[in-house]
Amino acid sequence: MGILASITVLLVCQLIGETIAKVLALPIPGPVIGMVLLFIGLLVRRGLPADLDKSASFLLSHLSLLFIPAGTGVVVHARLIAQEWLPISTALVVGTAITIAVTGLTMTFLLRRGKPAQ
């Protein structure tokens, strides 16, 4: 699999995820569904192709560029964000707290599971 083919795999997974999300009217973003499909595909394949790893690493190394459109959206919709600051702030705080709690519980579970029986 070449670099172009591996990028195509990533984009096709996203396209399938977007299609599933739109057709089934799911509240889950299409790229998340595509990422799950990619993960399942890699589990079935039992490994990560070297070219896919190389392409993904390249994209991740330039991840900060992908935040430019999001930052532009914040500036464009600043008035709406100012009007809805309470629900947005609540979602950010609650979401962060849940993420920290789940990460801690997962880490505790994995550390206990990794220790040899005494």
VMD Tcl script that builds the backbone (N, CA, C; Angstrom):
set m [mol new atoms 354]
animate dup $m
set s [atomselect $m all]
$s set {name element resname resid chain x y z} {
  {N N MET 1 A 0.861 -1.174 0.000}
  {CA C MET 1 A 0.000 0.000 0.000}
  {C C MET 1 A 0.902 1.229 0.000}
  {N N GLY 2 A 0.668 2.108 -0.952}
  {CA C GLY 2 A 1.457 3.330 -1.036}
  {C C GLY 2 A 0.875 4.438 -0.181}
  {N N ILE 3 A 1.581 5.552 -0.163}
  {CA C ILE 3 A 1.147 6.706 0.629}
  {C C ILE 3 A -0.206 7.212 0.129}
  {N N LEU 4 A -0.357 7.321 -1.190}
  {CA C LEU 4 A -1.613 7.802 -1.749}
  {C C LEU 4 A -2.765 6.858 -1.387}
  {N N ALA 5 A -2.509 5.564 -1.445}
  {CA C ALA 5 A -3.543 4.585 -1.091}
  {C C ALA 5 A -3.905 4.680 0.385}
  {N N SER 6 A -2.918 4.917 1.234}
  {CA C SER 6 A -3.207 5.002 2.666}
  {C C SER 6 A -4.009 6.262 3.002}
  {N N ILE 7 A -3.707 7.376 2.338}
  {CA C ILE 7 A -4.505 8.589 2.549}
  {C C ILE 7 A -5.919 8.376 2.017}
  {N N THR 8 A -6.018 7.647 0.912}
  {CA C THR 8 A -7.339 7.317 0.364}
  {C C THR 8 A -8.136 6.484 1.346}
  {N N VAL 9 A -7.501 5.538 2.014}
  {CA C VAL 9 A -8.184 4.715 3.023}
  {C C VAL 9 A -8.727 5.606 4.138}
  {N N LEU 10 A -7.925 6.545 4.609}
  {CA C LEU 10 A -8.373 7.459 5.664}
  {C C LEU 10 A -9.575 8.286 5.208}
  {N N LEU 11 A -9.500 8.807 4.000}
  {CA C LEU 11 A -10.595 9.642 3.490}
  {C C LEU 11 A -11.856 8.828 3.201}
  {N N VAL 12 A -11.692 7.599 2.721}
  {CA C VAL 12 A -12.857 6.741 2.465}
  {C C VAL 12 A -13.537 6.374 3.776}
  {N N CYS 13 A -12.757 6.090 4.816}
  {CA C CYS 13 A -13.352 5.808 6.127}
  {C C CYS 13 A -14.150 7.012 6.623}
  {N N GLN 14 A -13.606 8.204 6.426}
  {CA C GLN 14 A -14.333 9.405 6.839}
  {C C GLN 14 A -15.595 9.576 6.002}
  {N N LEU 15 A -15.504 9.334 4.704}
  {CA C LEU 15 A -16.664 9.463 3.827}
  {C C LEU 15 A -17.766 8.481 4.218}
  {N N ILE 16 A -17.388 7.242 4.492}
  {CA C ILE 16 A -18.377 6.246 4.911}
  {C C ILE 16 A -19.006 6.666 6.241}
  {N N GLY 17 A -18.187 7.151 7.154}
  {CA C GLY 17 A -18.708 7.620 8.436}
  {C C GLY 17 A -19.681 8.783 8.261}
  {N N GLU 18 A -19.334 9.734 7.403}
  {CA C GLU 18 A -20.223 10.872 7.136}
  {C C GLU 18 A -21.539 10.394 6.523}
  {N N THR 19 A -21.446 9.448 5.600}
  {CA C THR 19 A -22.638 8.922 4.947}
  {C C THR 19 A -23.545 8.224 5.950}
  {N N ILE 20 A -22.960 7.395 6.802}
  {CA C ILE 20 A -23.744 6.687 7.824}
  {C C ILE 20 A -24.414 7.692 8.753}
  {N N ALA 21 A -23.666 8.697 9.190}
  {CA C ALA 21 A -24.216 9.700 10.112}
  {C C ALA 21 A -25.378 10.460 9.479}
  {N N LYS 22 A -25.257 10.815 8.195}
  {CA C LYS 22 A -26.320 11.573 7.522}
  {C C LYS 22 A -27.537 10.699 7.239}
  {N N VAL 23 A -27.308 9.494 6.702}
  {CA C VAL 23 A -28.412 8.619 6.318}
  {C C VAL 23 A -29.220 8.172 7.530}
  {N N LEU 24 A -28.530 7.830 8.612}
  {CA C LEU 24 A -29.215 7.355 9.814}
  {C C LEU 24 A -29.549 8.472 10.790}
  {N N ALA 25 A -29.205 9.707 10.442}
  {CA C ALA 25 A -29.460 10.881 11.291}
  {C C ALA 25 A -28.942 10.663 12.714}
  {N N LEU 26 A -27.708 10.189 12.807}
  {CA C LEU 26 A -27.099 9.917 14.105}
  {C C LEU 26 A -26.543 11.201 14.713}
  {N N PRO 27 A -26.550 11.300 16.045}
  {CA C PRO 27 A -25.987 12.490 16.690}
  {C C PRO 27 A -24.466 12.417 16.840}
  {N N ILE 28 A -23.863 11.443 16.209}
  {CA C ILE 28 A -22.410 11.241 16.286}
  {C C ILE 28 A -21.789 11.802 15.006}
  {N N PRO 29 A -20.709 12.576 15.113}
  {CA C PRO 29 A -20.077 13.119 13.909}
  {C C PRO 29 A -19.566 12.009 12.988}
  {N N GLY 30 A -19.681 12.240 11.703}
  {CA C GLY 30 A -19.230 11.267 10.715}
  {C C GLY 30 A -17.774 10.859 10.854}
  {N N PRO 31 A -16.854 11.814 11.093}
  {CA C PRO 31 A -15.452 11.409 11.248}
  {C C PRO 31 A -15.217 10.462 12.432}
  {N N VAL 32 A -16.019 10.589 13.478}
  {CA C VAL 32 A -15.880 9.671 14.616}
  {C C VAL 32 A -16.307 8.266 14.200}
  {N N ILE 33 A -17.405 8.173 13.458}
  {CA C ILE 33 A -17.858 6.872 12.959}
  {C C ILE 33 A -16.797 6.292 12.024}
  {N N GLY 34 A -16.234 7.139 11.160}
  {CA C GLY 34 A -15.179 6.685 10.260}
  {C C GLY 34 A -13.956 6.194 11.011}
  {N N MET 35 A -13.608 6.872 12.103}
  {CA C MET 35 A -12.462 6.464 12.909}
  {C C MET 35 A -12.718 5.098 13.547}
  {N N VAL 36 A -13.946 4.879 14.002}
  {CA C VAL 36 A -14.300 3.574 14.582}
  {C C VAL 36 A -14.220 2.497 13.507}
  {N N LEU 37 A -14.705 2.798 12.301}
  {CA C LEU 37 A -14.617 1.828 11.203}
  {C C LEU 37 A -13.164 1.508 10.858}
  {N N LEU 38 A -12.319 2.531 10.839}
  {CA C LEU 38 A -10.895 2.313 10.588}
  {C C LEU 38 A -10.291 1.436 11.681}
  {N N PHE 39 A -10.643 1.719 12.927}
  {CA C PHE 39 A -10.136 0.927 14.053}
  {C C PHE 39 A -10.551 -0.539 13.913}
  {N N ILE 40 A -11.814 -0.763 13.573}
  {CA C ILE 40 A -12.298 -2.139 13.390}
  {C C ILE 40 A -11.551 -2.813 12.243}
  {N N GLY 41 A -11.340 -2.071 11.157}
  {CA C GLY 41 A -10.584 -2.620 10.034}
  {C C GLY 41 A -9.170 -3.012 10.425}
  {N N LEU 42 A -8.524 -2.192 11.238}
  {CA C LEU 42 A -7.168 -2.500 11.681}
  {C C LEU 42 A -7.156 -3.698 12.640}
  {N N LEU 43 A -8.206 -3.819 13.451}
  {CA C LEU 43 A -8.302 -4.995 14.326}
  {C C LEU 43 A -8.470 -6.263 13.507}
  {N N VAL 44 A -9.316 -6.213 12.501}
  {CA C VAL 44 A -9.537 -7.382 11.634}
  {C C VAL 44 A -8.256 -7.726 10.897}
  {N N ARG 45 A -7.557 -6.717 10.443}
  {CA C ARG 45 A -6.302 -6.918 9.703}
  {C C ARG 45 A -5.166 -7.372 10.628}
  {N N ARG 46 A -5.327 -7.106 11.908}
  {CA C ARG 46 A -4.336 -7.448 12.937}
  {C C ARG 46 A -3.019 -6.711 12.744}
  {N N GLY 47 A -3.127 -5.445 12.427}
  {CA C GLY 47 A -1.899 -4.671 12.307}
  {C C GLY 47 A -2.113 -3.382 11.551}
  {N N LEU 48 A -1.093 -2.563 11.597}
  {CA C LEU 48 A -1.110 -1.255 10.949}
  {C C LEU 48 A -0.101 -1.274 9.809}
  {N N PRO 49 A -0.565 -1.079 8.562}
  {CA C PRO 49 A 0.387 -1.033 7.449}
  {C C PRO 49 A 1.377 0.117 7.625}
  {N N ALA 50 A 2.602 -0.100 7.206}
  {CA C ALA 50 A 3.658 0.901 7.397}
  {C C ALA 50 A 3.310 2.221 6.711}
  {N N ASP 51 A 2.762 2.150 5.502}
  {CA C ASP 51 A 2.419 3.393 4.788}
  {C C ASP 51 A 1.290 4.142 5.479}
  {N N LEU 52 A 0.329 3.417 6.033}
  {CA C LEU 52 A -0.760 4.069 6.763}
  {C C LEU 52 A -0.213 4.736 8.020}
  {N N ASP 53 A 0.716 4.075 8.687}
  {CA C ASP 53 A 1.368 4.655 9.864}
  {C C ASP 53 A 2.135 5.924 9.475}
  {N N LYS 54 A 2.826 5.867 8.363}
  {CA C LYS 54 A 3.608 7.022 7.901}
  {C C LYS 54 A 2.681 8.193 7.551}
  {N N SER 55 A 1.598 7.903 6.844}
  {CA C SER 55 A 0.649 8.965 6.463}
  {C C SER 55 A -0.016 9.575 7.691}
  {N N ALA 56 A -0.446 8.720 8.616}
  {CA C ALA 56 A -1.106 9.213 9.830}
  {C C ALA 56 A -0.134 10.037 10.669}
  {N N SER 57 A 1.107 9.599 10.771}
  {CA C SER 57 A 2.111 10.348 11.533}
  {C C SER 57 A 2.359 11.719 10.909}
  {N N PHE 58 A 2.398 11.766 9.589}
  {CA C PHE 58 A 2.582 13.050 8.904}
  {C C PHE 58 A 1.418 13.985 9.204}
  {N N LEU 59 A 0.183 13.472 9.085}
  {CA C LEU 59 A -0.987 14.295 9.362}
  {C C LEU 59 A -1.005 14.768 10.813}
  {N N LEU 60 A -0.659 13.880 11.735}
  {CA C LEU 60 A -0.649 14.258 13.146}
  {C C LEU 60 A 0.434 15.287 13.458}
  {N N SER 61 A 1.544 15.230 12.733}
  {CA C SER 61 A 2.612 16.199 12.987}
  {C C SER 61 A 2.195 17.607 12.571}
  {N N HIS 62 A 1.205 17.704 11.689}
  {CA C HIS 62 A 0.707 19.007 11.241}
  {C C HIS 62 A -0.716 19.261 11.734}
  {N N LEU 63 A -1.075 18.623 12.837}
  {CA C LEU 63 A -2.426 18.714 13.383}
  {C C LEU 63 A -2.809 20.153 13.749}
  {N N SER 64 A -1.838 20.931 14.186}
  {CA C SER 64 A -2.158 22.306 14.594}
  {C C SER 64 A -2.751 23.117 13.452}
  {N N LEU 65 A -2.403 22.805 12.219}
  {CA C LEU 65 A -2.976 23.524 11.074}
  {C C LEU 65 A -4.482 23.284 10.950}
  {N N LEU 66 A -4.936 22.137 11.451}
  {CA C LEU 66 A -6.360 21.820 11.345}
  {C C LEU 66 A -7.203 22.630 12.321}
  {N N PHE 67 A -6.575 23.320 13.268}
  {CA C PHE 67 A -7.317 24.145 14.216}
  {C C PHE 67 A -7.574 25.552 13.684}
  {N N ILE 68 A -6.963 25.910 12.575}
  {CA C ILE 68 A -7.169 27.239 12.002}
  {C C ILE 68 A -8.637 27.449 11.616}
  {N N PRO 69 A -9.290 26.499 10.916}
  {CA C PRO 69 A -10.717 26.711 10.613}
  {C C PRO 69 A -11.580 26.811 11.875}
  {N N ALA 70 A -11.267 26.044 12.903}
  {CA C ALA 70 A -12.037 26.117 14.143}
  {C C ALA 70 A -11.852 27.486 14.801}
  {N N GLY 71 A -10.647 27.997 14.804}
  {CA C GLY 71 A -10.392 29.326 15.366}
  {C C GLY 71 A -11.107 30.413 14.585}
  {N N THR 72 A -11.149 30.253 13.266}
  {CA C THR 72 A -11.881 31.205 12.429}
  {C C THR 72 A -13.368 31.163 12.761}
  {N N GLY 73 A -13.902 29.959 12.973}
  {CA C GLY 73 A -15.313 29.815 13.336}
  {C C GLY 73 A -15.635 30.499 14.649}
  {N N VAL 74 A -14.724 30.417 15.602}
  {CA C VAL 74 A -14.937 31.089 16.892}
  {C C VAL 74 A -15.009 32.597 16.691}
  {N N VAL 75 A -14.117 33.133 15.873}
  {CA C VAL 75 A -14.115 34.568 15.629}
  {C C VAL 75 A -15.383 34.989 14.885}
  {N N VAL 76 A -15.781 34.205 13.889}
  {CA C VAL 76 A -16.964 34.544 13.094}
  {C C VAL 76 A -18.229 34.508 13.954}
  {N N HIS 77 A -18.304 33.554 14.872}
  {CA C HIS 77 A -19.502 33.377 15.691}
  {C C HIS 77 A -19.312 33.890 17.121}
  {N N ALA 78 A -18.453 34.864 17.296}
  {CA C ALA 78 A -18.163 35.386 18.639}
  {C C ALA 78 A -19.416 35.924 19.325}
  {N N ARG 79 A -20.294 36.583 18.588}
  {CA C ARG 79 A -21.517 37.140 19.166}
  {C C ARG 79 A -22.419 36.013 19.694}
  {N N LEU 80 A -22.573 34.938 18.916}
  {CA C LEU 80 A -23.385 33.800 19.351}
  {C C LEU 80 A -22.764 33.117 20.569}
  {N N ILE 81 A -21.454 32.985 20.568}
  {CA C ILE 81 A -20.768 32.382 21.709}
  {C C ILE 81 A -20.956 33.239 22.959}
  {N N ALA 82 A -20.919 34.547 22.793}
  {CA C ALA 82 A -21.139 35.446 23.935}
  {C C ALA 82 A -22.549 35.297 24.488}
  {N N GLN 83 A -23.526 35.081 23.623}
  {CA C GLN 83 A -24.909 34.903 24.064}
  {C C GLN 83 A -25.111 33.563 24.769}
  {N N GLU 84 A -24.399 32.553 24.346}
  {CA C GLU 84 A -24.577 31.188 24.879}
  {C C GLU 84 A -23.388 30.755 25.741}
  {N N TRP 85 A -22.781 31.672 26.449}
  {CA C TRP 85 A -21.571 31.356 27.205}
  {C C TRP 85 A -21.817 30.351 28.324}
  {N N LEU 86 A -22.970 30.396 28.973}
  {CA C LEU 86 A -23.221 29.489 30.098}
  {C C LEU 86 A -23.313 28.030 29.655}
  {N N PRO 87 A -24.131 27.674 28.659}
  {CA C PRO 87 A -24.162 26.268 28.251}
  {C C PRO 87 A -22.830 25.789 27.682}
  {N N ILE 88 A -22.143 26.675 26.972}
  {CA C ILE 88 A -20.845 26.299 26.410}
  {C C ILE 88 A -19.846 26.037 27.531}
  {N N SER 89 A -19.789 26.932 28.506}
  {CA C SER 89 A -18.873 26.769 29.641}
  {C C SER 89 A -19.215 25.524 30.450}
  {N N THR 90 A -20.499 25.293 30.660}
  {CA C THR 90 A -20.924 24.103 31.407}
  {C C THR 90 A -20.502 22.837 30.676}
  {N N ALA 91 A -20.730 22.810 29.373}
  {CA C ALA 91 A -20.343 21.636 28.586}
  {C C ALA 91 A -18.833 21.403 28.645}
  {N N LEU 92 A -18.062 22.480 28.576}
  {CA C LEU 92 A -16.606 22.343 28.641}
  {C C LEU 92 A -16.146 21.814 30.001}
  {N N VAL 93 A -16.684 22.367 31.077}
  {CA C VAL 93 A -16.267 21.951 32.424}
  {C C VAL 93 A -16.713 20.516 32.708}
  {N N VAL 94 A -17.979 20.216 32.420}
  {CA C VAL 94 A -18.494 18.866 32.686}
  {C C VAL 94 A -17.784 17.839 31.793}
  {N N GLY 95 A -17.604 18.177 30.529}
  {CA C GLY 95 A -16.909 17.270 29.613}
  {C C GLY 95 A -15.479 17.004 30.044}
  {N N THR 96 A -14.794 18.036 30.489}
  {CA C THR 96 A -13.419 17.867 30.965}
  {C C THR 96 A -13.385 17.006 32.224}
  {N N ALA 97 A -14.296 17.251 33.157}
  {CA C ALA 97 A -14.345 16.456 34.391}
  {C C ALA 97 A -14.625 14.987 34.090}
  {N N ILE 98 A -15.553 14.719 33.187}
  {CA C ILE 98 A -15.862 13.333 32.820}
  {C C ILE 98 A -14.655 12.675 32.154}
  {N N THR 99 A -13.994 13.408 31.281}
  {CA C THR 99 A -12.815 12.865 30.597}
  {C C THR 99 A -11.712 12.526 31.594}
  {N N ILE 100 A -11.473 13.406 32.548}
  {CA C ILE 100 A -10.443 13.145 33.562}
  {C C ILE 100 A -10.826 11.933 34.405}
  {N N ALA 101 A -12.090 11.832 34.795}
  {CA C ALA 101 A -12.541 10.707 35.613}
  {C C ALA 101 A -12.421 9.385 34.856}
  {N N VAL 102 A -12.873 9.354 33.619}
  {CA C VAL 102 A -12.804 8.123 32.820}
  {C C VAL 102 A -11.349 7.741 32.557}
  {N N THR 103 A -10.504 8.710 32.283}
  {CA C THR 103 A -9.081 8.429 32.068}
  {C C THR 103 A -8.451 7.848 33.334}
  {N N GLY 104 A -8.770 8.432 34.479}
  {CA C GLY 104 A -8.241 7.910 35.744}
  {C C GLY 104 A -8.720 6.496 36.031}
  {N N LEU 105 A -9.995 6.240 35.832}
  {CA C LEU 105 A -10.534 4.897 36.057}
  {C C LEU 105 A -9.925 3.875 35.093}
  {N N THR 106 A -9.750 4.285 33.839}
  {CA C THR 106 A -9.137 3.389 32.859}
  {C C THR 106 A -7.695 3.088 33.238}
  {N N MET 107 A -6.967 4.093 33.646}
  {CA C MET 107 A -5.573 3.900 34.053}
  {C C MET 107 A -5.484 2.993 35.268}
  {N N THR 108 A -6.355 3.198 36.246}
  {CA C THR 108 A -6.374 2.340 37.433}
  {C C THR 108 A -6.659 0.902 37.046}
  {N N PHE 109 A -7.645 0.699 36.183}
  {CA C PHE 109 A -7.992 -0.648 35.724}
  {C C PHE 109 A -6.812 -1.303 35.023}
  {N N LEU 110 A -6.168 -0.571 34.125}
  {CA C LEU 110 A -5.053 -1.149 33.373}
  {C C LEU 110 A -3.845 -1.427 34.262}
  {N N LEU 111 A -3.580 -0.574 35.245}
  {CA C LEU 111 A -2.467 -0.819 36.150}
  {C C LEU 111 A -2.712 -2.053 37.006}
  {N N ARG 112 A -3.946 -2.221 37.495}
  {CA C ARG 112 A -4.271 -3.414 38.286}
  {C C ARG 112 A -4.211 -4.668 37.439}
  {N N ARG 113 A -4.648 -4.551 36.217}
  {CA C ARG 113 A -4.668 -5.707 35.320}
  {C C ARG 113 A -3.268 -6.136 34.922}
  {N N GLY 114 A -2.345 -5.172 34.847}
  {CA C GLY 114 A -0.979 -5.462 34.414}
  {C C GLY 114 A -0.084 -6.044 35.491}
  {N N LYS 115 A -0.508 -5.942 36.759}
  {CA C LYS 115 A 0.330 -6.468 37.846}
  {C C LYS 115 A 0.189 -8.002 37.930}
  {N N PRO 116 A 1.284 -8.707 38.183}
  {CA C PRO 116 A 1.193 -10.160 38.326}
  {C C PRO 116 A 0.474 -10.527 39.636}
  {N N ALA 117 A -0.178 -11.673 39.631}
  {CA C ALA 117 A -0.900 -12.141 40.814}
  {C C ALA 117 A 0.090 -12.435 41.936}
  {N N GLN 118 A -0.276 -12.059 43.163}
  {CA C GLN 118 A 0.632 -12.284 44.294}
  {C C GLN 118 A 0.090 -13.338 45.211}
}
mol reanalyze $m
mol bondsrecalc $m
mol representation Tube
mol addrep $m
